[in-house]
């Protein structure tokens, strides 16, 4: 599927955003996430938690950390609490590189 140029796949317990590192604009991310929450049944995540996860993945990717795993982002339908804490810390304590 594609929404506003962002490619993604939905499975029974996950949304996989392909090449999520390309999207660096927070407003574009929010718009995508709002649409995702409206259209994806079973997704029990907040927009804020998914935005934090996306930001953390972009930060890791831009710093060259685990690029094979952080180029894409996977939004599990039910996020584990310790991932939520970790992504919040990274998203709020580190910054994305504005290119």
Buried (B, 14 or more C-beta within 10 A) or exposed (E): EEEEEBBBEBEEEEBBBBEBBBBBEEEBBBBBBEEBBEEBEEBEBEBEBBBBBBBBBBBBBBEEEEEEEBBBBBBBBEBEEEBBEBBBEBBEEBEBEEE
